[in-house]
């Protein structure tokens, strides 16, 4: 039998840790707890969990500092769980390497769905030649894109933008991250051109571009390639 995926909870509130443990163990996760940032980094290094749930208001350091330290050596999915709800804080956490951001109080059902998405994203192997997500298939080796079995013609910039999402499926990418990766380090602020290219991609990839379900918007933060039923990664025909 495969071992249970391990989730590390880093939060100084005992009640929150207990609440999360009950919900996670009911979903067949193993749980490790830490109440300080220092112990959280240590537990992550020793136990190599499948994901981390990280509070920002820790007693010894800010959770964002924990994230920065973690990202120096680990790419495990990190879900921020915090009472802080301002847009600037969210953007700063995503730029520092967070995979998702959930504000307290929260609904356990939605939280578990976000956790599953993060764990699936971590299983994506970047050197696999074909990426599948619902009706979308991207043959990375041959730069071929198809939707529902039909080929889709993309411009070089549209393809580069889609490939960036494919490399980070299920993860929120901030406007600044996208601009930097696609247009270079001197274009880190949001530009109308990004919105134009997102609109073009939606017209070519979405069933209903006016109500996108593949490339979704995180208001004020950025965009996400949403994981959909039928997602798979592996070799085979596109």
N, C-alpha and C positions, 0 to 999 in steps of 0.2 A: 504494500500500500504506500502511495506517495505521502511524504510528510506534509503536515499542515503548513501553509504559508504563515510566517511570523510577522506580526505588526508591532512596532515599537511606539508606545504612547509616551510623549514627553509633555507633561502638564503638572503643575504644582497643586491643582485642585483634586483632592482625593475622590470627591463625589463624581467628578467628570471621568476620572480614570476608571472608577467602578462601573459607571454607566456604559462607557465604551467597551470595557472588558466583557460585560454581559452580552452586549449586542454583537461583538466580534466573535466571541466563543460560540454563540448560537449559530453563526455563519461558518463555523469550522476553521476559524483562524486561531493560531497560538498567539498569546499576548505577552509582551514584556513591557514593564513600566519604568519610567524615570521621572523624578520630580524636580530635577535641576537641568540646566543646559549642559553643564560639564558631564554629568552622569549620562545624559542623553547621547552625547557624542561618543562616550566610552562604550555604552551599550550597543550603539550602531556599529562600532569598530569590531567589537567582540562577537556579536551575534549575527551580523549581516542580515538584518530583517528584509522582508519583501517590500515593506513600506514603513514610513514614519508619519505619525500624527503629531504635529508640533504646535504648542501654544506659544504665543509671542511674549506674554507677560510672565516670564520665569523669574525666580527670586535672585539668581546669580548673574544672569545676562539676558539680553533681549533675544527672543527666538530667532530674529533675523541674523544675529551673530552666529547662532548655532548653525543656521542654514549655510552661511558663508563658509564656516569651518568644515561642514560636512561636504560641501561641493568641491573642496580641494582634493578629495580622494574618492568620493562616492557619487553615483548617479541614481541611487534608489529614489523611488517616488516619495515626495514629501507633500502632505496635505496640511496647510496651515489651518488651525482651529482657534479662533480668537474672537473677542468681543469688539475688537477694533474694526470699524466698518467704513472707514474713509477710503476714497479712491486712491489717494496718493500712497497709502500704506499697502494696499493690494498690489499696485504697480511695482513698488519697491521690492516686495516679496517675490513677485514673478520674475523681475529682472535679476534677483539674487539666486533664482533657480528653483522656486517653488513650483510644484505641479498643479496644485489647486488651492483654493482658499474658501473656507467655510466659516461663516460667522455664527457665534453663539447668541441666542439659543438656536438649535438646529434640529431638523427632523432626521431620525436615524435612518429611515429608508433611503432618503436622498443621499445622505452621507455615505452609506454602504455602497450605493451605486457609483459615487465618485471614487471611492476606494478601489472598487473592482476595475474601474476604468484606468486608474493609475497603475495597478498591478499588471493589467493586460498591456499597457503601454511599455512597461519595463521589459516585457517579454519579446518586444519587437526586435528583430535582429537586423541591423542596418545593412549588412552585406548580402542579404537575401535578394534575389533578382526580381521577385514579384511581390507586390503589396496589394492585398484585397481588403476592402472595407465596404460591406454591403454590395451595392451595384457597381462600385468604383474599383477598377483594376489598373494598377500602374506597373508596367514592365520597366523597371528602373534601368536595367542593362541596355535596353533598346530605345528608351525614351518614348514609349508608346503608352497612351492612355485610352481607356475605353470605359463606357458607362452602359450597363445593361447589354453588353456584348457588342456595342457599336463604337467604332473608333472616334475619338474626339481630337480635333486639331487645336493645339495650344501654341501661342506665341512663346518665344524663348523665355520672356519674363514671366508669363503665366505659368509655364512649366516649372521654372525655378521656384516660384512662390508655392505651387502645389507640392513640390518635392520637399520644401522646408516643412510644410505641415505633415507630410508623410514621415519625415524623420522624427517627428514629435507627436505621434497620434494621441489624441485625447488630452493633450496638454495645452493650456492657454499660452499663447505667444503674444507678448505686448506689442503695441505699435512700434515702440522703439527697437525691440528685438528684430522685428520683421524688416523695418527700414534699414537697419544696420546690416543685416545679412544679405538683403537683396540689392540695396542701392549703395552700400558702403558706409564706413564709419562717419562720414560727414553728413549723413542723412538720417540721423537718429530721431528726429522729431516727426510726428505724424504728418503725412502729406496727403493732399487730395488724390494723388496718383495711387496711393495704396487702396483707398476706397474704390477707385475706378477699377483696379485690377481684381479686387475681391468681387466686385459686381460682375465683371467679365467671367470669372471662374464660376460663379454661381449660375450664370446663364447657361454655361456649357455643361455643368456637372449636376445641378440640382433638378429634381423633378418639378418643383415649384420654386423658382428663384425668389419670388416675393416672400416666401415663407421657408427659408433655408433650414435644412436639418443636417446637412453634411458639414458645411463651413459656417459655424455659428458665431455670433457676436457676444463678447463679454463687455457689456456697456461701460465705456470709459476706460477700458483696459486693453482689449485686443480681440483676437479671434482664436477659435479652436476647431480642429478637425475632429468632429464627433465620431466616436466609435459606434458602429452600427452592427446589427445582426448580420451574420455571415462573414464577419471579418476574419481573415486568415492571412498568414504569411508563409510563403514557401515556393518551391519551384513548380512549374507546370505551365500549361498554355494560358495565355492571356485572353 
